Amino acid sequence: METKLTLRMDENIIHAAKRHARQQGTSLSKLIADYLQLISGKRATPATFKPTPVLAEITGVLSKTSDKKNLRNEYHKYLQEKYL
């Protein structure tokens, strides 16, 4: 069950928090709820976990069977080509 919560704080903090939430692709309510859940020691279960829009967009980009060493070598090669 969701319930409304009213918070009072400095206007500058609110603007900065809203800007941060927007940059993260989430709402300020979700950001605060996630933080309160984190400090309460309760973790989201797979059934209740809702990824942010950015995470949802990149989910599945890497396969679960990807070889970490191979990925590291490919990234190293990419950096060499980019900067050398």
PLY file of the C-alpha trace (Angstrom):
ply
format ascii 1.0
element vertex 84
property float x
property float y
property float z
element edge 83
property int vertex1
property int vertex2
end_header
0.00 0.00 0.00
1.38 3.38 -0.97
0.83 6.43 1.23
1.57 10.08 0.60
4.43 11.65 2.57
5.02 15.39 2.91
8.56 16.59 3.53
9.71 20.11 4.36
13.24 21.18 3.48
15.29 23.94 1.93
14.13 24.89 -1.57
17.68 24.59 -2.96
17.92 21.00 -1.77
14.61 20.18 -3.44
15.69 21.70 -6.77
19.03 19.88 -6.68
17.33 16.59 -5.80
14.80 16.98 -8.63
17.62 17.73 -11.07
19.50 14.64 -9.89
16.40 12.45 -10.20
15.76 13.75 -13.72
19.37 12.98 -14.71
18.92 9.45 -13.36
15.71 8.99 -15.33
13.55 8.54 -12.26
11.17 10.54 -10.08
12.09 12.25 -6.85
9.54 10.08 -5.04
11.19 6.91 -6.35
14.64 8.23 -5.48
13.61 9.00 -1.90
11.71 5.70 -1.54
14.78 3.77 -2.75
16.99 5.64 -0.29
14.66 5.03 2.64
14.42 1.37 1.70
18.22 1.17 1.57
18.76 2.72 5.01
15.98 0.63 6.53
17.92 -2.49 5.57
15.18 -3.82 3.32
16.14 -4.76 -0.21
13.89 -4.92 -3.23
12.98 -8.44 -4.22
13.02 -9.49 -7.87
9.21 -9.33 -7.83
9.16 -5.71 -6.57
12.27 -4.41 -8.33
11.47 -1.89 -11.07
14.50 -0.80 -13.11
15.01 2.82 -14.04
14.33 3.70 -17.69
18.06 3.74 -18.46
18.60 0.31 -16.90
15.56 -1.09 -18.68
16.94 0.23 -21.97
20.33 -1.48 -21.61
19.11 -4.70 -20.04
20.10 -7.67 -22.17
22.94 -5.90 -24.00
25.47 -8.40 -22.64
24.77 -12.08 -22.66
25.06 -14.00 -19.41
27.62 -16.30 -21.01
29.98 -13.46 -21.97
33.59 -14.25 -21.20
34.85 -11.50 -18.86
38.45 -11.87 -19.99
37.40 -11.64 -23.64
35.31 -8.53 -22.93
38.25 -6.93 -21.12
40.56 -7.68 -24.06
38.06 -6.26 -26.53
37.71 -3.09 -24.46
41.49 -2.75 -24.18
41.77 -3.12 -27.96
39.05 -0.51 -28.46
40.87 1.98 -26.22
44.17 1.39 -28.03
42.53 2.04 -31.41
40.76 5.12 -30.10
43.73 6.81 -28.42
46.75 5.57 -30.40
0 1
1 2
2 3
3 4
4 5
5 6
6 7
7 8
8 9
9 10
10 11
11 12
12 13
13 14
14 15
15 16
16 17
17 18
18 19
19 20
20 21
21 22
22 23
23 24
24 25
25 26
26 27
27 28
28 29
29 30
30 31
31 32
32 33
33 34
34 35
35 36
36 37
37 38
38 39
39 40
40 41
41 42
42 43
43 44
44 45
45 46
46 47
47 48
48 49
49 50
50 51
51 52
52 53
53 54
54 55
55 56
56 57
57 58
58 59
59 60
60 61
61 62
62 63
63 64
64 65
65 66
66 67
67 68
68 69
69 70
70 71
71 72
72 73
73 74
74 75
75 76
76 77
77 78
78 79
79 80
80 81
81 82
82 83
